[in-house]
Amino acid sequence: MNKKTSSFILRLLGFTIILFSIHFYIIHQFFEGQLYFPIWTIYVFNSVLVFIIYSVLNYKNKQGSDKMYQLFLGLTLLKMILAIVFLLPLFFGKSDHSQLEVINFFIPYFLFLTFEIFSLNKFLQKR
């Protein structure tokens, strides 16, 4: 593992822990009840997907691929499809608090997407 990848992992881990802590605090202060998706599963899902996308793009960059932006868009589309699959139980009424569950998922999803874009922007500017 090179220095760039280990630096990314540390930033991703720090971002995940800070965001999870804030989210966990807010939910436990303002919501009483049982959520279908525990908050930690949302953060594991998002952070693992961000890491996979970064790793694939880093690998392709080292091989000298010139289709990095198309690959990024394809992987982002795949990530969106996986998010819908992840949320399928909510769409079929398995939760009593579906609206809160969707908000719980998509706010971190978009924050992780923003983190991913900023991280990859620096990474892809060198191309």
C-alpha positions as CSV (number, residue, x, y, z in Angstrom):
1,M,0.0,0.0,0.0
2,N,1.5,3.3,-1.0
3,K,1.5,6.6,0.9
4,K,-1.4,8.1,-1.1
5,T,-3.7,5.1,-0.4
6,S,-2.8,5.0,3.3
7,S,-3.4,8.8,3.5
8,F,-6.8,8.3,1.8
9,I,-7.8,5.5,4.2
10,L,-6.9,7.6,7.2
11,R,-8.9,10.6,5.9
12,L,-11.8,8.3,5.1
13,L,-11.7,6.7,8.5
14,G,-11.6,10.0,10.3
15,F,-14.4,11.4,8.2
16,T,-16.5,8.3,8.8
17,I,-15.9,8.4,12.6
18,I,-16.7,12.1,12.9
19,L,-19.8,11.9,10.8
20,F,-21.0,8.7,12.5
21,S,-20.5,10.3,15.9
22,I,-22.5,13.3,15.0
23,H,-25.3,11.3,13.4
24,F,-25.5,8.8,16.3
25,Y,-25.7,11.7,18.8
26,I,-28.5,13.4,16.9
27,I,-30.6,10.3,16.4
28,H,-30.3,9.2,20.0
29,Q,-31.2,12.7,21.2
30,F,-34.3,13.3,19.0
31,F,-35.6,9.8,18.1
32,E,-37.0,7.1,20.3
33,G,-37.7,3.9,18.6
34,Q,-36.2,1.1,16.6
35,L,-34.7,1.8,13.2
36,Y,-34.7,-1.0,10.6
37,F,-31.2,-0.1,9.5
38,P,-28.7,0.5,12.3
39,I,-26.7,3.6,11.7
40,W,-23.4,1.8,11.6
41,T,-24.6,-0.3,8.6
42,I,-25.2,2.9,6.6
43,Y,-21.7,4.1,7.4
44,V,-20.0,0.8,6.6
45,F,-21.9,0.5,3.3
46,N,-20.9,4.1,2.3
47,S,-17.3,3.9,3.4
48,V,-16.6,0.6,1.8
49,L,-18.1,1.7,-1.5
50,V,-16.0,4.9,-1.4
51,F,-12.9,2.9,-0.7
52,I,-13.6,0.4,-3.5
53,I,-14.2,3.2,-6.1
54,Y,-11.0,5.0,-5.0
55,S,-9.1,1.7,-5.2
56,V,-10.3,0.8,-8.7
57,L,-9.6,4.3,-10.0
58,N,-6.2,4.3,-8.4
59,Y,-5.4,0.9,-9.9
60,K,-6.6,2.0,-13.4
61,N,-4.6,5.2,-13.1
62,K,-1.4,3.3,-12.3
63,Q,-2.1,1.2,-15.5
64,G,-2.3,4.4,-17.5
65,S,-6.0,4.2,-18.4
66,D,-7.3,7.3,-20.2
67,K,-10.9,6.6,-19.5
68,M,-10.9,7.5,-15.8
69,Y,-13.9,9.8,-16.0
70,Q,-16.1,7.3,-17.8
71,L,-15.0,4.7,-15.2
72,F,-15.9,7.1,-12.4
73,L,-19.3,7.7,-13.8
74,G,-19.9,4.0,-14.3
75,L,-18.9,3.2,-10.8
76,T,-21.0,6.0,-9.4
77,L,-24.0,4.6,-11.3
78,L,-23.3,1.2,-9.9
79,K,-23.1,2.7,-6.4
80,M,-26.5,4.4,-6.9
81,I,-28.0,1.0,-8.0
82,L,-26.5,-0.6,-4.9
83,A,-28.0,2.1,-2.7
84,I,-31.4,1.4,-4.1
85,V,-30.9,-2.4,-3.5
86,F,-29.7,-1.6,0.0
87,L,-33.0,0.4,0.6
88,L,-35.4,-2.1,-0.9
89,P,-36.7,-3.3,2.4
90,L,-37.8,0.3,3.2
91,F,-39.6,0.5,-0.2
92,F,-41.6,-2.6,0.7
93,G,-42.8,-1.2,4.0
94,K,-40.5,-3.1,6.5
95,S,-40.0,0.0,8.6
96,D,-42.5,2.1,10.6
97,H,-40.3,5.2,10.1
98,S,-39.5,4.9,6.3
99,Q,-39.1,8.7,5.8
100,L,-36.6,8.9,8.7
101,E,-34.7,5.8,7.4
102,V,-34.4,7.3,3.9
103,I,-33.1,10.6,5.3
104,N,-30.7,8.7,7.6
105,F,-29.3,7.0,4.5
106,F,-29.2,9.8,1.9
107,I,-27.6,12.5,4.0
108,P,-24.5,10.4,4.7
109,Y,-24.7,9.1,1.2
110,F,-24.3,12.5,-0.3
111,L,-21.7,13.6,2.2
112,F,-19.7,10.5,1.4
113,L,-20.2,11.3,-2.3
114,T,-18.9,14.8,-1.7
115,F,-15.9,13.4,0.1
116,E,-15.2,11.0,-2.7
117,I,-15.4,13.7,-5.4
118,F,-13.1,16.0,-3.5
119,S,-10.6,13.2,-2.9
120,L,-10.7,12.0,-6.5
121,N,-10.6,15.5,-7.9
122,K,-7.2,16.1,-6.5
123,F,-6.3,12.6,-7.7
124,L,-7.5,13.1,-11.2
125,Q,-6.2,16.6,-11.7
126,K,-2.8,15.2,-12.3
127,R,-4.1,13.4,-15.4
